[in-house]
Amino acid sequence: MNIVKGMIVKSKAGHDSGGFFIVTSVTGGFATICDGKRRSIEKQKRKKLIHLCPTEEIVGLDTIKTNREIKRLLHKYNYKQG
């Protein structure tokens, strides 16, 4: 499955492994991700695509404008695991 803008992904490697993020852009072999807490909209993370596991859900980034909305959206994913 290809990783596209607006997709919710799970990190497979690094300090943030196991966490869920929203992809804000994809260029080359990298994606820019944020989760609204550790990685806010203002301070996004650039991560290799091979270190991300895509989910089936894609959200419209035009509807999400604040870090609080991102945290609320990802809450169900981050706490479903435990």
Secondary structure, DSSP 8 states (H G I E B T S, - for coil): ----TTEEEEE-SSTTTT-EEEEEEEETTEEEEE-SSSS-SSS-EEEEGGGEEEEEEE--TTT--SHHHHHHHHHHHHTT--
